[in-house]
Amino acid sequence: MKNKVHEKGYWNRPLTDEQKTSNTTKSKIRASVEHVFGFMEQSMKGLVLKSMGIVRATGIIGLINLTCNLFRYEQIKRLKIIS
């Protein structure tokens, strides 16, 4: 397993350049994942499901993911990131 926790510097022992690079790499991965959950939390009224049964909950989660992907696609097209 790889360590995904950020290194912490202290007043008498600052971070090395290698640790700073490692923290930056971990932050980029974390931000790309957390933005998705932040969008779901803010725009779609949270991640709480009120359904009976795992099959129905799985279907709802699938529709939420599809909606997020459609919003992301629209944003990418609007900002002309892809053609």
C-alpha positions in Angstrom: 0.0 0.0 0.0 1.1 3.5 -0.7 0.9 6.2 1.9 -1.7 8.9 0.9 -1.3 11.1 4.0 0.5 14.4 3.6 3.8 15.0 5.3 3.8 17.7 8.0 6.7 20.1 8.7 7.6 21.3 12.1 9.2 24.5 13.3 12.6 22.8 13.9 12.3 20.4 11.0 10.9 21.8 7.7 9.8 19.7 4.8 12.3 18.6 2.3 11.9 19.3 -1.4 11.0 15.6 -2.0 8.3 15.8 0.7 6.9 19.0 -0.8 6.7 17.3 -4.3 5.0 14.3 -2.8 2.4 16.5 -1.0 1.8 18.3 -4.3 1.2 15.1 -6.2 -1.2 13.8 -3.5 -3.1 17.1 -3.5 -3.7 17.0 -7.2 -5.2 13.5 -7.0 -7.2 14.4 -3.9 -8.6 17.6 -5.4 -9.8 15.9 -8.6 -11.8 13.4 -6.5 -13.1 15.9 -3.9 -14.4 18.3 -6.5 -16.9 15.6 -7.7 -18.2 15.0 -4.1 -18.3 18.8 -3.5 -20.4 19.2 -6.6 -22.8 16.5 -5.5 -23.0 18.0 -2.0 -23.6 21.6 -3.1 -25.6 21.3 -6.3 -27.5 18.1 -5.8 -28.7 18.6 -2.2 -26.2 16.2 -0.6 -25.3 12.6 -0.8 -28.1 11.2 1.5 -30.3 8.7 -0.1 -33.8 8.0 1.1 -34.7 4.8 -0.6 -35.6 1.2 0.4 -33.3 -1.5 -0.8 -29.8 -1.7 -2.2 -31.0 -2.2 -5.8 -33.0 1.1 -5.8 -30.1 2.9 -4.0 -27.7 1.6 -6.7 -29.9 2.9 -9.4 -30.2 6.3 -7.8 -26.4 6.5 -7.4 -26.0 5.6 -11.0 -28.4 8.5 -12.1 -26.5 10.9 -9.8 -23.2 9.9 -11.4 -24.7 10.3 -14.9 -26.0 13.8 -14.0 -22.6 14.8 -12.7 -20.9 13.6 -15.8 -23.3 15.5 -18.0 -22.7 18.7 -16.0 -19.0 18.2 -16.3 -19.2 17.5 -20.0 -21.2 20.7 -20.5 -18.7 22.7 -18.5 -15.8 21.3 -20.5 -17.5 22.1 -23.8 -18.5 25.6 -22.6 -14.9 26.4 -21.6 -13.6 24.9 -24.9 -11.2 22.5 -23.1 -12.0 19.9 -25.7 -13.3 20.4 -29.2 
